[in-house]
């Protein structure tokens, strides 16, 4: 979980809200100060826009994990060369030796989450919440008014329940 901040275009108040990492949720937000609705395009409505590629493509994390691991090997070789042969090391080397293992492990964990289906379960939860919002005709009208291409099944009078 993280936080998202957006300034209300009506009153100028900064609204800080909890959000998931990929900012799935309604892009139509309500200001806590003035109560007016405003559009925050950083939020993604899964039923309309689909899922972020970063939550569905394991190859992205496989490649980044391999690249980070290869860079880590090079950083270790560079560090060993400078400390043994030149008698010093740089802050850059220390930074690489700290950050690259973290990035490698993070990529591996995300790869495992996608391949194991854990990420898919989370995406299904976000999709169910999104489809529930899409049953509200006023909400769908607001999305259309703000330029979103709403799928045909949500444009029905019954909120998409029959089709």
Buried (B, 14 or more C-beta within 10 A) or exposed (E): EEEBEBEBEEBEEEBEBEBBEBBBBBBBBEBEEEEEEBBBEEBBBBBBBEBBEEBEBBEBBBEBBEBBBEBBEEBBEBBEEBEEEEEEBEEEBEEBBEBBBEBBEBBBEBBEBBEEEEBBEBBEEBBEBBBEBBEEBEBBEBBBEEEBEBEEBBBEEEBBEEE
